[in-house]
Amino acid sequence: MDGYLIIKTIHILSSTILFGTGIGIAFFMFSARFSSVISHQYYAARYTVIADYVFTLPAVILQPLSGLWLVSEGGYDYSEPWLVATYILYIFVGLCWLPVVWMQIQMKNILAQALAEGTELPEKYHKLFRLWFLLGWPAFIGLVAIFFLMVFKTV
């Protein structure tokens, strides 16, 4: 078996998981937002947090590890402009993702409290949701740009 192709497959699969889970989570959370039933919103938030830990986090770790190995084994120069652009974009996406994860946990906790107490959602929840939604867009666009750079290897 060719080790390079195995690591390349892992890299592609983890990028697919990272991107796909991100879109899936966004769709799930966004769709649940329109439900007037807090238990539906809580269910979406609860499983969104779990999905980030089970799927997104391992992919976030595997991406740079497999990517750097591929750069080394593929004979690329680490400082090629297209690679430097991907490093910058990956860090940027991560800086969007980290607060999003924190917000998801906060929203899940707020939903759990409102559900337990039978109260309406406070403004803090709505503010967190808006910010969560806004931060998702640059992360999504950043990942699309990384895919473009990986395929075309150009800046």
N, C-alpha and C positions, 0 to 999 in steps of 0.2 A: 504494500500500500504506500502511496505517496503522501508523506506527512504534510507537505505544502497544501495539497488538495483537501486533505482532511481539515486542516486549520482554516482554509479558505471557506469550506462548507460551513464550519462552525461560525465563522465571521458573518457569512451571509445569513445563516439561520438566526443568529442573535440580533442582527440588524432588522430582520423581518419581525422578530418578536418585539423588539423595541418599538418599531414603527407601528406595527399592527396593534399591540397592546395599547399604545398611546391613543390611537384613533378609536379603538374599541372602548376604552375608559371614557374618553371625551364624549362619545356618542351615548354611552350608558348614563353617565352623570347628567349630561345636557338634557336627554330625553326625560329622565326622572324628574328634573327640575319643573316640568310642566304638570306634574301630577299634584293634585291638591291633597293627596293622602301622604302624610308624613312617613308612614311605615314604608311606602314605596321608595321614597327618597332616601330613607335610612338604608334600606336594602342595597340600593345602588351605591351609596357612599361606602358602606361596609365592605362590599365586594370589590369596589374600586381600590380601596386601601390594600386589601389582601392581594389583588392582582398585581399591584405595584411591587409588593414585597416578593411574591412568588415568581413573577415573570420579568417585570421591568428591571428590578435591581440586579439579578444575575446577568441580564443582557447588557446593562450599563457597565458592569465589571468586565464581561467577556470582550466587549467591543474594542477597547484600547489594548487589552492584552493580545488578542488575536491579531489586531491591526498592526501593532508594532512588530510582532513576530513575522507577519506577512511582508512588511516593509523590509525587514532584515533579510529574510530568506529569498525575497523576490529581487534583491539587488537594487532596490531603490535607495536614493539618498533621502535621509530623514528631513532634509531642508528643502526638498523640491516644493515650489510654490503651491501646487495643488494639495500636497500633504500638510503644509503649514496652514493653509486655509481650512482643511478639515479639522486640524487640532483646535484652531480658534473657534470654529463653529461648534465642535463637540463640547468644548468648555462653555460656550455661550448657551447651548441647549441645556446642559447640566445646571447652569445657574438659573435657568427658567424652571427646570424640573424640580429642584430641591425645595423651593418655596411652595410649589404646587402640591408636592407630597405633604408638606406640613399643613397646607390649607385643607387638603382632603381629610386629614386626620381631625382637624379642628371642626370642619363641617360635619363629619360623622359624629363627633362628640356632641355637637350642638343639636343635631337631629335626634340622637339617642336621648338627650335630656328633654327635648320638647315632646318626644314620644312618651317618655316615662311620666312626665308631668301633665300631659294633655294640653300643652300650651302652643301658641303660634310661634313661628320661627322669628327670632329677633333680627333686627336690622344687621347685626354683625354677620349673620349667616349670609344674607343677600350681598353684603359688601365683599365677603370672602369669595362668594361664587363669581361675582363679576370680575374680580381680580384673577381668580383661577382661570376663567374663560379667556381673559386678555393675555395672560402669560402663556397659554397654550398655543396661540397663533405663532409667535416668533419661534417657539420650540419646534412646531410642525414645519414651518418654512425652513428652519435651520437643518432639520433632518432631510428634507427634500433636496436642499442644496448639497448636503454631504453625499447623498446618493448620486446626484449629478456629477460631483467631483470624482467619485469612485469609478464611475462608468467612463467619463470622458478624460479624466486625468489632466485637466486644464484649469487655468484660472482666468 
